[in-house]
Amino acid sequence: MVEHYASVTVHAPAHQVYTLFTHFHDFPKFMHFVKEVTYYDDQRSHWVVQVLRQYEWDAVNVDWIPDQQVGWRSTSGLHNSGKVQFQALGPNRTMVHVYLSYAPPTGALGALGETLGFNTYFESLLQEELNNFALMVEQAPPGALDPMSSHYLFHSNSATARKAITSRQSAAMAQDPMMSPQALAEREARIKHAEEMAQQAKQRREEELKWRAQQELQARQELLLLEREAATRSQALREREQAEAQQRQPHPIYDTLGGRNAAVERTALGDKDALRPRYPWYEQDPMVSRLPKPQDPATDELEKLESPWLRSIRGSPLELE
């Protein structure tokens, strides 16, 4: 037995993906290599595929788990079996795993063909058909459980569009009410309407994006203009201040040499000279306080004597009375 594996991520809920996959008879409508899937009953089916040459087999369903797995094994024709598992990755994402094994139909020669590269070729075909299934699901309306609602059906590369299906598949499709001319016309009308609505929505989105881009560009231009105007006003203000400073008349005290405290910094409380007393010896005799301060107080007798004027105000000490 030769084993093959393929997988694909489908952007749809697991229940929807599982249900759409179980419509085996719709496979030729969107798959390339499946030429026929017809039912004997709800458990048995007949398959025809074209891979280098045509292969046929009857299959029976095995190991089905709702929303999780479908399985099969052949009962006649090409000996094969497999299973498809549906792994939910999120509310709208499902990973589909396909496991397939079969016996090469020509014995040792078939095994040699597998060794020489048919194995890789078959896996690429299996992956291609699985990708077709994912596109069919994703192009169906949200929540749709019938493949006939998908816009991907009958695409140009499908077996039905290429008229590569078998006569038995054609007969089965002719008996399907969903394949009647009226049903197909209604389907085409729905698809056309949906495409028109999608095109209109796309145009609205493009127009909205274009309008937003224009608004952003206009806002950037206005901001740049405001910045330039602010810079121009600031430059003009600096130039005006410089011109006024050059033309301003000098202050009679602070801006002229020889003025009172001309070299002293101005403060909120006035010139600093006003912060200290003009006559620090105001407690002494008025006649003595204006005398120059002696260079050596220890030898100056005037400093040792108390001012008669201050004594007359304060009074004589008690010990002298």
C-alpha positions as CSV (number, residue, x, y, z in Angstrom):
1,M,0.0,0.0,0.0
2,V,1.2,3.5,-0.9
3,E,0.2,6.3,1.5
4,H,-0.4,9.9,0.7
5,Y,-1.2,13.0,2.7
6,A,-2.4,16.5,1.9
7,S,-3.9,19.3,4.0
8,V,-5.5,22.7,3.5
9,T,-6.8,25.5,5.7
10,V,-10.4,26.6,4.8
11,H,-11.8,29.9,6.1
12,A,-15.1,28.6,7.2
13,P,-16.6,26.9,10.3
14,A,-15.9,23.2,10.7
15,H,-19.6,22.2,10.5
16,Q,-19.9,24.0,7.1
17,V,-16.7,22.5,5.7
18,Y,-17.7,19.0,6.9
19,T,-21.2,19.2,5.4
20,L,-20.0,20.6,2.0
21,F,-17.3,17.8,1.7
22,T,-19.9,15.1,2.2
23,H,-21.6,16.1,-1.1
24,F,-19.4,13.7,-3.1
25,H,-21.6,13.8,-6.2
26,D,-20.7,17.5,-6.6
27,F,-17.0,16.8,-6.8
28,P,-16.9,16.8,-10.6
29,K,-18.4,20.3,-10.7
30,F,-15.3,21.9,-9.1
31,M,-12.6,19.2,-9.2
32,H,-10.4,18.5,-12.2
33,F,-9.5,14.8,-12.0
34,V,-12.8,13.4,-10.6
35,K,-15.0,12.4,-13.5
36,E,-17.7,10.7,-11.6
37,V,-19.2,10.2,-8.1
38,T,-22.6,8.5,-8.2
39,Y,-24.5,6.9,-5.3
40,Y,-25.8,3.4,-5.0
41,D,-27.4,4.3,-1.6
42,D,-26.5,6.5,1.4
43,Q,-23.5,4.3,2.2
44,R,-22.1,3.1,-1.1
45,S,-20.8,5.1,-4.1
46,H,-19.0,4.6,-7.4
47,W,-15.9,6.7,-8.3
48,V,-14.1,7.4,-11.5
49,V,-10.9,9.5,-11.6
50,Q,-8.4,10.3,-14.4
51,V,-4.8,10.3,-13.3
52,L,-2.6,9.4,-16.3
53,R,-5.3,6.8,-17.0
54,Q,-8.8,6.2,-15.8
55,Y,-9.3,4.4,-12.5
56,E,-12.7,3.1,-11.1
57,W,-13.8,1.7,-7.8
58,D,-16.8,1.2,-5.5
59,A,-16.5,2.5,-2.0
60,V,-18.4,2.2,1.3
61,N,-18.5,4.8,4.0
62,V,-16.6,3.9,7.2
63,D,-15.7,5.6,10.5
64,W,-17.8,8.8,10.0
65,I,-17.9,11.2,13.0
66,P,-20.2,14.2,12.5
67,D,-18.2,17.5,11.9
68,Q,-14.9,15.7,12.5
69,Q,-14.2,12.8,10.1
70,V,-15.3,10.9,7.1
71,G,-13.8,7.6,5.9
72,W,-14.1,5.1,3.2
73,R,-12.7,1.8,1.8
74,S,-13.0,0.3,-1.6
75,T,-15.1,-2.8,-2.2
76,S,-14.1,-3.4,-5.8
77,G,-11.9,-1.9,-8.5
78,L,-8.8,0.1,-7.4
79,H,-8.0,-1.1,-3.9
80,N,-7.8,2.0,-1.7
81,S,-9.0,3.5,1.6
82,G,-8.7,6.7,3.5
83,K,-10.1,9.3,5.8
84,V,-10.6,13.1,5.9
85,Q,-10.4,14.8,9.2
86,F,-11.7,18.3,10.0
87,Q,-9.8,20.2,12.7
88,A,-11.4,23.4,13.9
89,L,-8.8,26.2,14.3
90,G,-11.3,28.9,15.3
91,P,-14.8,30.0,14.6
92,N,-14.1,30.5,10.9
93,R,-11.0,28.5,10.2
94,T,-10.8,24.7,9.7
95,M,-7.8,22.5,8.8
96,V,-8.7,19.6,6.5
97,H,-6.4,16.6,6.6
98,V,-6.6,13.9,3.9
99,Y,-5.0,10.5,4.4
100,L,-5.1,8.2,1.4
101,S,-3.6,4.8,0.8
102,Y,-3.9,2.5,-2.3
103,A,-2.3,-0.5,-3.9
104,P,-0.5,0.2,-7.2
105,P,-2.7,-1.3,-9.9
106,T,0.1,-3.0,-11.8
107,G,1.9,-4.7,-8.9
108,A,5.7,-4.5,-9.0
109,L,5.6,-2.2,-12.1
110,G,3.3,0.2,-10.3
111,A,5.5,0.1,-7.2
112,L,8.5,1.0,-9.5
113,G,6.5,3.9,-10.9
114,E,5.9,5.2,-7.4
115,T,9.6,5.1,-6.8
116,L,10.4,6.9,-10.0
117,G,8.3,9.9,-9.2
118,F,4.6,9.1,-9.6
119,N,4.2,9.4,-5.8
120,T,5.2,13.0,-5.8
121,Y,3.0,13.7,-8.9
122,F,0.0,12.1,-7.3
123,E,0.4,14.1,-4.1
124,S,0.5,17.3,-6.1
125,L,-2.7,16.4,-7.8
126,L,-4.3,15.5,-4.5
127,Q,-3.2,18.9,-3.1
128,E,-4.6,20.7,-6.2
129,E,-8.0,19.0,-5.7
130,L,-8.0,19.9,-2.0
131,N,-7.3,23.5,-2.9
132,N,-10.3,23.4,-5.3
133,F,-12.4,22.3,-2.5
134,A,-11.2,25.1,-0.3
135,L,-12.0,27.7,-3.0
136,M,-15.5,26.1,-3.4
137,V,-16.2,26.5,0.3
138,E,-14.8,30.0,0.6
139,Q,-16.8,31.3,-2.4
140,A,-20.1,30.0,-1.0
141,P,-22.3,32.3,1.0
142,P,-21.6,32.3,4.8
143,G,-23.2,29.3,6.4
144,A,-24.2,27.6,3.1
145,L,-24.4,23.8,3.3
146,D,-25.0,23.0,-0.4
147,P,-22.2,23.3,-2.9
148,M,-24.6,24.5,-5.6
149,S,-24.6,27.9,-3.8
150,S,-20.9,28.3,-4.4
151,H,-19.7,30.6,-7.2
152,Y,-16.7,28.4,-7.8
153,L,-18.8,25.6,-9.3
154,F,-18.3,24.9,-13.0
155,H,-15.1,26.9,-13.2
156,S,-13.2,26.5,-16.4
157,N,-10.8,23.8,-15.1
158,S,-13.5,21.6,-13.6
159,A,-14.3,18.2,-15.1
160,T,-17.9,19.3,-15.8
161,A,-16.9,22.5,-17.6
162,R,-14.3,20.6,-19.7
163,K,-17.0,18.0,-20.5
164,A,-14.8,15.3,-19.1
165,I,-17.5,13.6,-16.9
166,T,-18.8,10.2,-17.6
167,S,-22.2,9.5,-19.1
168,R,-23.5,8.1,-15.8
169,Q,-22.4,11.3,-14.1
170,S,-24.3,13.3,-16.8
171,A,-27.4,11.2,-16.3
172,A,-27.3,11.7,-12.5
173,M,-26.9,15.4,-12.9
174,A,-29.8,15.5,-15.3
175,Q,-32.0,14.0,-12.6
176,D,-30.9,16.5,-10.0
177,P,-33.5,19.2,-9.5
178,M,-30.7,21.7,-8.8
179,M,-29.4,21.0,-12.3
180,S,-32.6,21.8,-14.2
181,P,-32.4,24.7,-16.6
182,Q,-34.6,26.9,-14.4
183,A,-32.6,26.2,-11.3
184,L,-29.3,26.9,-13.2
185,A,-30.8,30.1,-14.5
186,E,-31.8,31.2,-11.0
187,R,-28.4,30.3,-9.8
188,E,-26.7,32.3,-12.5
189,A,-29.0,35.3,-11.6
190,R,-28.1,35.0,-8.0
191,I,-24.4,34.8,-8.8
192,K,-24.6,37.8,-11.1
193,H,-26.5,39.8,-8.5
194,A,-24.0,38.9,-5.8
195,E,-21.1,39.8,-8.1
196,E,-22.7,43.2,-8.8
197,M,-23.2,43.8,-5.2
198,A,-19.6,42.8,-4.4
199,Q,-18.4,45.1,-7.2
200,Q,-20.4,48.0,-5.9
201,A,-19.2,47.4,-2.4
202,K,-15.6,47.3,-3.7
203,Q,-16.1,50.6,-5.5
204,R,-17.6,52.2,-2.4
205,R,-14.6,51.0,-0.4
206,E,-12.2,52.3,-3.0
207,E,-14.0,55.7,-3.1
208,E,-13.9,55.8,0.7
209,L,-10.2,55.0,0.8
210,K,-9.6,57.6,-1.9
211,W,-11.6,60.2,0.0
212,R,-9.8,59.5,3.2
213,A,-6.5,59.8,1.5
214,Q,-7.5,63.2,0.0
215,Q,-8.7,64.3,3.5
216,E,-5.4,63.2,5.1
217,L,-3.4,65.0,2.3
218,Q,-5.4,68.2,2.8
219,A,-5.0,68.0,6.5
220,R,-1.2,67.6,6.2
221,Q,-1.1,70.5,3.7
222,E,-3.1,72.7,6.1
223,L,-0.9,71.8,9.0
224,L,2.2,72.6,7.0
225,L,0.7,75.9,6.0
226,L,-0.1,76.7,9.6
227,E,3.4,75.8,10.7
228,R,4.8,78.1,8.0
229,E,2.5,80.9,9.0
230,A,3.5,80.5,12.7
231,A,7.2,80.5,11.8
232,T,6.7,83.6,9.7
233,R,4.9,85.4,12.5
234,S,7.5,84.4,15.0
235,Q,10.3,85.7,12.7
236,A,8.4,88.9,12.1
237,L,7.9,89.4,15.9
238,R,11.6,88.8,16.5
239,E,12.6,91.3,13.8
240,R,10.1,93.9,15.2
241,E,11.5,93.4,18.7
242,Q,15.0,93.9,17.4
243,A,14.0,97.0,15.5
244,E,12.3,98.4,18.6
245,A,15.3,97.7,20.7
246,Q,17.5,99.6,18.3
247,Q,15.1,102.5,18.2
248,R,14.2,102.7,21.9
249,Q,15.2,105.8,23.8
250,P,17.7,105.2,26.6
251,H,16.3,105.2,30.2
252,P,17.5,108.2,32.1
253,I,18.7,106.2,35.0
254,Y,19.3,102.6,34.0
255,D,20.5,103.1,30.5
256,T,22.9,106.0,31.1
257,L,26.4,106.2,32.6
258,G,26.5,108.2,35.8
259,G,22.8,107.6,36.7
260,R,21.8,106.4,40.1
261,N,22.8,102.8,40.4
262,A,23.2,102.5,36.6
263,A,25.3,99.4,36.9
264,V,22.9,97.6,39.3
265,E,20.5,95.0,38.0
266,R,16.8,95.9,38.1
267,T,14.6,93.7,40.1
268,A,10.9,93.4,40.9
269,L,11.5,95.2,44.1
270,G,13.5,98.0,42.6
271,D,17.2,98.5,42.4
272,K,19.2,96.4,44.9
273,D,20.4,99.5,46.7
274,A,17.0,99.8,48.2
275,L,17.3,96.4,49.9
276,R,19.9,97.6,52.4
277,P,19.8,100.6,54.7
278,R,21.5,103.7,53.5
279,Y,22.7,104.6,57.1
280,P,23.6,101.3,58.9
281,W,24.6,103.3,62.0
282,Y,21.3,105.0,62.5
283,E,21.2,104.0,66.2
284,Q,24.2,106.2,66.9
285,D,24.3,109.9,67.4
286,P,23.4,111.6,64.2
287,M,26.6,113.6,64.3
288,V,28.7,110.6,65.0
289,S,27.0,108.1,62.6
290,R,28.2,110.0,59.6
291,L,31.8,109.8,60.5
292,P,33.9,107.4,58.5
293,K,34.2,104.0,60.0
294,P,37.5,103.6,61.7
295,Q,40.0,101.2,60.2
296,D,41.0,99.8,63.6
297,P,37.9,99.7,66.0
298,A,40.1,98.4,68.9
299,T,42.1,101.6,69.0
300,D,39.3,104.0,68.2
301,E,37.9,105.5,71.4
302,L,34.8,106.8,69.7
303,E,33.6,103.2,69.1
304,K,34.0,102.4,72.9
305,L,31.9,105.4,74.0
306,E,28.1,105.2,74.0
307,S,26.5,107.9,72.1
308,P,25.1,110.6,74.4
309,W,22.1,110.9,72.1
310,L,21.3,107.2,72.3
311,R,21.7,107.3,76.1
312,S,19.4,110.2,76.4
313,I,16.7,108.2,74.6
314,R,17.3,104.9,76.4
315,G,18.2,106.3,79.8
316,S,21.1,105.7,82.2
317,P,22.0,102.2,83.4
318,L,20.6,101.3,86.9
319,E,24.1,100.9,88.4
320,L,24.9,104.5,87.5
321,E,21.8,106.0,89.2
